[in-house]
Amino acid sequence: MRLAAVILAAGQGTRMKTKLPKVLHTIVGKPMVLYALENVGTLSCDQAVLVVGHGANQVREAISHLHPFDSAQGKSPSSNLQFVEQREQLGTGHAVLQAREVLRGTSDAVFVSYADMPLMRAETLKKLTDLHASSRATITMLTLVSDDSMAFGRVLRDSNNRVLGIVEERDATPEQLALRELNCGVYCFNADWLWDHLTQLKPTGKKNEYYLTDLVAMAVEENRKIEAVVSHDASEMIGINTRVQLAQAEKIMRERINTALMLAGVTLIDPATTYIESTVAIGEDTVIEPNTHLRGKTRIGANCRIGPNAIIRDSQIGDDCEIIASDIMGAVVEECVRIGPFARLRPGTHIAREVYIGNFSEVKNSYIGERSHVGHFSYVGDAELGKHVNVGAGTITCNYDGKQKNRTVIGDDVFIGSDTMLIAPVTVGARSRTGAGAVVNKDIPPDSLAVGAPARVIRRLVNSNQ
């Protein structure tokens, strides 16, 4: 079955009270529209159309910077995603009609969903499209059995359990309101039938809008086959129309992510206060302490202890590391490293194995060699440190001269005394030492002791590494 998809993302979201298009509000670090696009990617659609309206240019621009929505097949949004604009907000039927010119004649079936339903599971949508293909129905719809009506329309069935139609909650009789099967608004249509019948919709309701639900009544009148996939998970069907619902969806999505990690062998001390995005990978037997935030393309190895109060973004953390109450962004940390508390690693930082980064230390765009120690209250920026270097408390690499950033190079087995100022560009040779409070503005040869301000070499060292 050739399948096309239409995702509706044209709504203004007035109840969100926001200038940002509703579908660009984030849930666990991702705009909600991306969840819809990723789901479409799992359905192996030949073509996909996103119907935009309010903030159309913002939505287009944002999606151009997002991850490929069909990552499983390596496709980018530009390869099979097209945009059409619904200039007037005239209902769901009118929105899908905007895609007819693009999609007509390209598929056997058309899947229709919404960009503001980010909690839909890919496996649920796969059941819908699979049933549509096997049953050869004209319409296959997704319904929900729930005691909470969620303001959805009710599904009407006859004595043989065949779908007869949908009645909106505002138009339902008391008997119809008692029905527990709800219409979720997600469909798979026979493509030719859909494109032929969309133009037959008539405006209804106070807003004179065209609704997809009326297509179900048309199919019944024509004695067409209608199938339904029935769900019992109300959380999947939450549509985001207010910031309250946005927070509810955030909570549910975080619970899903955290549950999957725990089932995969990760310990979360307090899942309710642990914030992990779906793009994060964590190894077995790692322990995540409360109030830890793991974001972006972060990878954490096995047998680590992260937190409490750690924030790690787009970073690689090796096995057997301990990171306490520290902020790490765009860094690479090798195995058996201890960081914090209250340290900060900025982009471009690479920490080799068995390094210790002390409290209130900051490292930026630097390489710290194996088994080196960077003491507390230090700043290391644009520097390269060798193996087994000791950086004393209060040390600063003065990397910016007012015009450009300059490099500091420190050799193996160097001891930097407390409160040393290293005025880049400068090199400290292997096995050298600086005295406390030294101001180093010239290169120091290997095996030397430099003291004072400005620092001067007062003697050569013998066996300085012992």
Secondary structure as GFF3:
##gff-version 3
##sequence-region A 1 466
A	DSSP	beta_strand	3	9	.	.	.	ID=ss1
A	DSSP	three_ten_helix	14	16	.	.	.	ID=ss2
A	DSSP	three_ten_helix	22	24	.	.	.	ID=ss3
A	DSSP	beta_strand	26	27	.	.	.	ID=ss4
A	DSSP	beta_strand	30	31	.	.	.	ID=ss5
A	DSSP	alpha_helix	32	42	.	.	.	ID=ss6
A	DSSP	beta_strand	47	52	.	.	.	ID=ss7
A	DSSP	alpha_helix	56	64	.	.	.	ID=ss8
A	DSSP	three_ten_helix	71	73	.	.	.	ID=ss9
A	DSSP	alpha_helix	77	80	.	.	.	ID=ss10
A	DSSP	beta_strand	81	85	.	.	.	ID=ss11
A	DSSP	alpha_helix	92	97	.	.	.	ID=ss12
A	DSSP	alpha_helix	100	103	.	.	.	ID=ss13
A	DSSP	beta_strand	109	114	.	.	.	ID=ss14
A	DSSP	alpha_helix	122	135	.	.	.	ID=ss15
A	DSSP	beta_strand	139	145	.	.	.	ID=ss16
A	DSSP	beta_strand	154	157	.	.	.	ID=ss17
A	DSSP	beta_strand	163	167	.	.	.	ID=ss18
A	DSSP	three_ten_helix	169	171	.	.	.	ID=ss19
A	DSSP	alpha_helix	174	177	.	.	.	ID=ss20
A	DSSP	beta_strand	181	190	.	.	.	ID=ss21
A	DSSP	alpha_helix	191	198	.	.	.	ID=ss22
A	DSSP	alpha_helix	213	221	.	.	.	ID=ss23
A	DSSP	beta_strand	226	231	.	.	.	ID=ss24
A	DSSP	three_ten_helix	234	237	.	.	.	ID=ss25
A	DSSP	alpha_helix	243	263	.	.	.	ID=ss26
A	DSSP	beta_strand	267	268	.	.	.	ID=ss27
A	DSSP	three_ten_helix	271	273	.	.	.	ID=ss28
A	DSSP	beta_strand	274	276	.	.	.	ID=ss29
A	DSSP	beta_strand	281	282	.	.	.	ID=ss30
A	DSSP	beta_strand	287	288	.	.	.	ID=ss31
A	DSSP	beta_strand	292	295	.	.	.	ID=ss32
A	DSSP	beta_strand	299	300	.	.	.	ID=ss33
A	DSSP	beta_strand	305	306	.	.	.	ID=ss34
A	DSSP	beta_strand	311	313	.	.	.	ID=ss35
A	DSSP	beta_strand	316	317	.	.	.	ID=ss36
A	DSSP	beta_strand	322	323	.	.	.	ID=ss37
A	DSSP	beta_strand	327	329	.	.	.	ID=ss38
A	DSSP	beta_strand	332	333	.	.	.	ID=ss39
A	DSSP	beta_strand	338	339	.	.	.	ID=ss40
A	DSSP	beta_strand	344	345	.	.	.	ID=ss41
A	DSSP	beta_strand	350	351	.	.	.	ID=ss42
A	DSSP	beta_strand	356	357	.	.	.	ID=ss43
A	DSSP	beta_strand	362	364	.	.	.	ID=ss44
A	DSSP	beta_strand	367	368	.	.	.	ID=ss45
A	DSSP	beta_strand	373	374	.	.	.	ID=ss46
A	DSSP	beta_strand	379	381	.	.	.	ID=ss47
A	DSSP	beta_strand	383	385	.	.	.	ID=ss48
A	DSSP	beta_strand	390	391	.	.	.	ID=ss49
A	DSSP	beta_strand	396	398	.	.	.	ID=ss50
A	DSSP	beta_strand	408	410	.	.	.	ID=ss51
A	DSSP	beta_strand	415	416	.	.	.	ID=ss52
A	DSSP	beta_strand	421	423	.	.	.	ID=ss53
A	DSSP	beta_strand	426	428	.	.	.	ID=ss54
A	DSSP	beta_strand	433	434	.	.	.	ID=ss55
A	DSSP	beta_strand	439	440	.	.	.	ID=ss56
A	DSSP	beta_strand	448	451	.	.	.	ID=ss57
A	DSSP	beta_strand	456	460	.	.	.	ID=ss58
###
